[in-house]
Amino acid sequence: MVKLVIPPSSPPYTHFFEIIREMVESQIAVTMEKTGKSRDVVCKDVLKHYQRMSGQWTCGRKPQIAYHDPICRTAYLYGIVPAFANLVEYVFRRDTELATHFLKVHRGKGKVSICAFGGGPGTELLGVAKWVEKNTKPGEQVSIEYLLLDKVNEWLESWRAIKNAIESRFRKNISRFRKDWPLVLSGDFSKIDITDTSGFGNLGSLFEQDIFVLSYVVSEVFSEVEELTEFSTEVANNAPIGSKFVFIDRAGDTWKNDVTRLAKNAGLRLSAFRETKTNMDTDEESSHLGSLIHDIGWNPKLTWNAFWVVGTKE
């Protein structure tokens, strides 16, 4: 298993923009076929949704975004997922406590289970997959069980497409045999509204994970303190001792205070808050989106201004 050093002769085959280009092009083609619209019109619709989302994220309240609309999901994949996946990879790369926990769990169990709350299309899976691939030496293999919880059932197709894209690159560039891959993925999707804990009654087993990732969940999913309190209490009742909670969110004391409150209710010991404001990695080029940038007429997000903190269930 990984020694958490980047092997110089093993470049990652998981690249965010390449994978997202394939997914967006596929969804544009499906939309054209179903609606009879031209590529130009569909791309303009994608741009409209992207601009609406951007406005919602800066409105100062819980964003109202139509993720059930396939064009909206296409816009999110195009404009947001690469940068946020890179942010997740950055956090796993920079946080020694988190990386050490991952390594310890894998050595003990032969696998690591990761749950993404409100995980949407599988952004966290992309980020963790690239981090693992960059830190796994030839001949070593990591096994991840990935669980995505989100109230938008339509994201199921996206996270499976991401998983298939990662595996197809391993198959093409490394070997057609899974035993030779640096990473083996398995997992599931469960349609759950994490703001409505009334549906959690028989789902305790879903929370028996090694690592929980809450990426932009506190700032974008919870609109009331009561929702946050109910959710954190439910987590406290079911999460195993020693499990790690990775909170990644937009910079600002408001969200840090909310995370602190959630951690207190859930019985989590928080590490120090760490901030990051930077660009995507140099091996990620938006030019890998091909003609999409021209056709959509808007550049995808390339930077972030965020914080992260790791909580431990005690």
C-alpha positions as CSV (number, residue, x, y, z in Angstrom):
1,M,0.0,0.0,0.0
2,V,0.9,3.6,-0.4
3,K,3.8,5.3,1.3
4,L,2.3,8.7,0.5
5,V,5.1,9.8,-1.8
6,I,4.6,10.6,-5.4
7,P,6.4,8.0,-7.6
8,P,8.3,9.9,-10.3
9,S,7.7,7.3,-13.1
10,S,3.9,6.9,-12.6
11,P,1.9,9.9,-13.8
12,P,-1.8,9.8,-13.0
13,Y,-4.2,8.7,-15.8
14,T,-7.1,10.4,-14.0
15,H,-7.4,13.9,-15.3
16,F,-10.4,16.0,-14.3
17,F,-11.0,18.0,-17.5
18,E,-10.6,15.0,-19.8
19,I,-13.1,13.0,-17.9
20,I,-15.6,15.9,-17.6
21,R,-15.3,16.6,-21.3
22,E,-16.4,13.1,-22.2
23,M,-19.3,13.3,-19.8
24,V,-20.5,16.8,-21.0
25,E,-20.2,15.9,-24.6
26,S,-22.2,12.8,-24.0
27,Q,-24.9,14.7,-22.2
28,I,-25.1,17.4,-24.9
29,A,-25.5,14.7,-27.5
30,V,-28.3,13.0,-25.5
31,T,-30.1,16.3,-25.0
32,M,-29.8,17.1,-28.7
33,E,-31.4,13.8,-29.6
34,K,-34.2,14.0,-27.1
35,T,-35.1,17.7,-27.7
36,G,-34.3,18.1,-31.4
37,K,-32.3,21.2,-30.5
38,S,-29.0,22.1,-32.2
39,R,-25.7,21.9,-30.4
40,D,-25.5,25.7,-30.4
41,V,-28.8,26.0,-28.7
42,V,-28.0,23.3,-26.1
43,C,-24.7,24.9,-25.3
44,K,-26.4,28.3,-24.8
45,D,-28.8,26.6,-22.4
46,V,-25.8,25.1,-20.5
47,L,-24.3,28.6,-20.2
48,K,-27.6,30.1,-18.9
49,H,-27.8,27.5,-16.1
50,Y,-24.1,28.0,-15.3
51,Q,-24.7,31.8,-14.9
52,R,-27.8,31.2,-12.8
53,M,-25.8,28.9,-10.5
54,S,-23.1,31.5,-10.1
55,G,-25.7,34.0,-9.0
56,Q,-27.2,31.6,-6.5
57,W,-23.9,30.9,-4.8
58,T,-23.3,34.6,-4.2
59,C,-26.9,35.5,-3.1
60,G,-26.2,35.2,0.6
61,R,-28.7,32.4,1.3
62,K,-29.2,28.7,0.6
63,P,-28.8,28.3,-3.2
64,Q,-31.8,27.3,-5.2
65,I,-30.4,25.2,-8.0
66,A,-32.4,23.0,-10.4
67,Y,-30.2,19.9,-10.3
68,H,-33.2,17.8,-11.4
69,D,-32.8,19.5,-14.8
70,P,-30.3,17.6,-17.0
71,I,-29.0,20.8,-18.5
72,C,-28.3,22.2,-15.1
73,R,-26.4,19.1,-14.2
74,T,-24.4,19.4,-17.4
75,A,-23.6,23.0,-16.5
76,Y,-22.4,21.9,-13.0
77,L,-20.2,19.2,-14.5
78,Y,-18.6,21.6,-17.0
79,G,-18.2,24.6,-14.8
80,I,-17.6,23.4,-11.2
81,V,-16.6,19.7,-10.9
82,P,-12.9,19.9,-12.1
83,A,-11.9,22.7,-9.7
84,F,-13.8,21.1,-6.7
85,A,-12.3,17.7,-7.5
86,N,-8.9,19.2,-7.5
87,L,-9.6,20.9,-4.2
88,V,-10.5,17.5,-2.7
89,E,-7.3,16.0,-4.0
90,Y,-5.4,19.0,-2.6
91,V,-6.9,18.5,0.9
92,F,-6.0,14.8,0.9
93,R,-2.5,15.7,-0.3
94,R,-1.9,18.4,2.3
95,D,-3.5,17.0,5.4
96,T,-1.2,14.5,7.1
97,E,-3.8,13.5,9.7
98,L,-6.2,12.5,7.0
99,A,-3.7,10.7,4.8
100,T,-2.3,8.8,7.8
101,H,-5.8,7.7,8.8
102,F,-6.5,6.5,5.2
103,L,-3.2,4.5,5.2
104,K,-3.9,3.0,8.6
105,V,-7.4,1.9,7.7
106,H,-6.3,0.3,4.4
107,R,-3.5,-1.6,6.1
108,G,-5.9,-3.0,8.7
109,K,-8.9,-3.8,6.5
110,G,-7.5,-4.0,2.9
111,K,-10.0,-1.3,1.9
112,V,-11.2,2.2,2.8
113,S,-14.9,3.2,2.9
114,I,-15.7,6.8,2.0
115,C,-19.1,8.4,2.2
116,A,-19.8,11.7,0.5
117,F,-22.8,13.6,2.0
118,G,-24.6,15.6,-0.6
119,G,-22.0,14.3,-3.0
120,G,-23.8,15.2,-6.3
121,P,-22.0,13.8,-9.3
122,G,-19.1,12.1,-7.5
123,T,-16.7,15.1,-7.3
124,E,-15.1,13.6,-4.2
125,L,-14.5,10.3,-6.0
126,L,-12.6,12.0,-8.8
127,G,-10.4,13.9,-6.3
128,V,-9.6,10.9,-4.1
129,A,-9.0,8.7,-7.1
130,K,-6.3,11.0,-8.4
131,W,-4.7,11.4,-5.0
132,V,-4.5,7.6,-4.6
133,E,-3.2,7.1,-8.1
134,K,-0.4,9.7,-7.6
135,N,0.6,8.1,-4.4
136,T,0.6,4.4,-5.3
137,K,3.7,2.8,-6.4
138,P,3.8,0.2,-9.3
139,G,2.5,-3.2,-8.1
140,E,0.6,-1.7,-5.2
141,Q,-3.2,-1.5,-5.1
142,V,-5.8,0.5,-3.1
143,S,-9.4,-0.5,-2.7
144,I,-12.1,2.1,-2.1
145,E,-15.8,1.6,-1.3
146,Y,-17.5,4.8,-2.2
147,L,-21.0,5.7,-1.0
148,L,-22.7,8.8,-2.3
149,L,-25.7,10.2,-0.5
150,D,-27.7,12.9,-2.3
151,K,-31.4,13.8,-2.7
152,V,-31.1,14.2,-6.5
153,N,-31.4,10.7,-7.8
154,E,-30.3,11.7,-11.3
155,W,-26.7,12.2,-10.1
156,L,-26.5,8.4,-10.0
157,E,-25.7,8.3,-13.7
158,S,-22.9,10.8,-13.3
159,W,-21.0,9.1,-10.5
160,R,-21.2,5.8,-12.4
161,A,-19.9,7.6,-15.5
162,I,-16.9,9.0,-13.5
163,K,-16.2,5.5,-12.1
164,N,-16.3,4.0,-15.6
165,A,-14.1,6.7,-17.0
166,I,-11.4,6.1,-14.4
167,E,-11.5,2.4,-14.9
168,S,-11.4,2.7,-18.7
169,R,-8.1,4.7,-18.4
170,F,-6.6,2.1,-16.2
171,R,-7.7,-0.6,-18.7
172,K,-6.2,1.3,-21.7
173,N,-3.0,2.6,-20.1
174,I,-2.1,-0.1,-17.5
175,S,-3.7,-3.4,-18.1
176,R,-7.1,-5.0,-18.9
177,F,-6.8,-6.9,-15.6
178,R,-8.1,-5.2,-12.5
179,K,-5.4,-6.9,-10.4
180,D,-2.8,-4.6,-12.1
181,W,-4.6,-1.3,-11.4
182,P,-3.5,1.1,-8.7
183,L,-7.1,1.6,-7.6
184,V,-10.1,-0.7,-7.4
185,L,-13.5,1.1,-7.0
186,S,-16.8,-0.2,-5.7
187,G,-19.7,1.6,-4.2
188,D,-23.3,2.7,-4.3
189,F,-25.6,5.6,-4.5
190,S,-28.5,6.3,-2.0
191,K,-31.2,8.9,-2.5
192,I,-31.3,10.7,0.8
193,D,-32.2,14.2,1.8
194,I,-29.7,14.8,4.6
195,T,-31.7,17.8,5.8
196,D,-34.7,15.5,6.5
197,T,-33.6,13.1,9.3
198,S,-37.0,11.4,9.4
199,G,-35.8,9.2,6.6
200,F,-32.7,8.0,8.6
201,G,-34.5,5.5,10.7
202,N,-33.2,2.3,9.2
203,L,-30.0,3.7,7.6
204,G,-27.6,3.4,10.5
205,S,-25.4,1.0,8.5
206,L,-24.9,3.7,5.8
207,F,-23.0,5.8,8.4
208,E,-20.5,3.0,9.3
209,Q,-17.8,4.5,7.1
210,D,-14.1,5.2,7.6
211,I,-14.1,8.7,6.1
212,F,-17.0,11.1,5.5
213,V,-16.6,14.0,3.1
214,L,-18.8,17.1,3.3
215,S,-17.7,19.3,0.5
216,Y,-19.6,22.6,0.3
217,V,-22.5,20.9,2.2
218,V,-22.7,23.2,5.2
219,S,-22.9,26.4,3.1
220,E,-25.1,25.0,0.3
221,V,-27.4,22.3,1.8
222,F,-28.4,23.5,5.2
223,S,-30.5,26.6,5.5
224,E,-31.5,26.4,9.2
225,V,-29.6,25.8,12.4
226,E,-32.3,23.2,13.3
227,E,-31.5,21.1,10.2
228,L,-27.8,21.2,11.1
229,T,-28.4,20.2,14.6
230,E,-30.7,17.3,13.7
231,F,-28.2,16.0,11.1
232,S,-25.2,16.2,13.4
233,T,-27.1,14.4,16.2
234,E,-28.0,11.5,13.8
235,V,-24.4,11.3,12.6
236,A,-23.3,11.1,16.3
237,N,-25.6,8.1,16.9
238,N,-24.3,6.1,14.0
239,A,-20.7,7.0,13.0
240,P,-18.0,4.6,14.3
241,I,-15.5,5.8,16.8
242,G,-12.3,7.0,15.1
243,S,-14.0,7.8,11.8
244,K,-12.9,11.1,10.1
245,F,-15.1,13.9,8.9
246,V,-13.6,16.1,6.2
247,F,-15.3,19.5,6.0
248,I,-14.4,21.5,2.9
249,D,-16.3,24.8,2.3
250,R,-16.1,28.3,1.1
251,A,-14.0,30.7,3.1
252,G,-15.8,32.7,5.8
253,D,-16.3,32.7,9.5
254,T,-20.1,32.0,9.1
255,W,-19.3,28.5,7.7
256,K,-16.5,27.8,10.1
257,N,-18.9,28.6,13.0
258,D,-21.5,26.3,11.5
259,V,-19.0,23.5,11.2
260,T,-17.9,24.1,14.8
261,R,-21.5,23.8,15.9
262,L,-22.1,20.7,13.9
263,A,-18.9,19.1,15.3
264,K,-19.9,19.9,18.9
265,N,-23.3,18.3,18.5
266,A,-21.9,15.2,16.8
267,G,-19.1,14.7,19.3
268,L,-16.3,15.4,16.8
269,R,-12.9,16.6,17.8
270,L,-11.8,19.2,15.2
271,S,-8.3,19.7,14.0
272,A,-7.2,23.3,13.2
273,F,-9.0,25.1,10.4
274,R,-6.8,25.5,7.3
275,E,-7.4,27.8,4.5
276,T,-6.5,27.5,0.8
277,K,-6.8,30.1,-2.0
278,T,-5.1,29.0,-5.2
279,N,-5.4,27.7,-8.7
280,M,-5.9,24.2,-10.1
281,D,-2.8,22.0,-10.5
282,T,-0.5,22.6,-13.5
283,D,-1.3,19.1,-14.9
284,E,-4.9,20.1,-15.3
285,E,-5.5,22.2,-18.4
286,S,-8.9,23.6,-19.3
287,S,-7.8,23.2,-23.0
288,H,-8.6,19.5,-22.5
289,L,-12.2,20.5,-22.7
290,G,-11.7,20.9,-26.4
291,S,-14.3,22.9,-28.3
292,L,-16.6,23.1,-25.3
293,I,-15.1,26.4,-24.0
294,H,-15.8,28.0,-27.3
295,D,-19.2,26.4,-27.8
296,I,-20.5,27.2,-24.3
297,G,-18.8,30.6,-24.3
298,W,-17.7,30.7,-20.7
299,N,-14.6,29.4,-18.9
300,P,-15.0,26.8,-16.1
301,K,-14.0,27.6,-12.6
302,L,-10.2,27.3,-12.2
303,T,-9.6,28.6,-8.6
304,W,-11.0,28.3,-5.1
305,N,-11.1,30.2,-1.9
306,A,-11.9,27.7,0.8
307,F,-11.1,26.2,4.1
308,W,-11.0,22.6,5.4
309,V,-10.9,21.0,8.7
310,V,-10.9,17.3,9.9
311,G,-13.1,16.0,12.6
312,T,-12.6,12.8,14.5
313,K,-15.5,10.9,16.1
314,E,-14.7,10.2,19.7
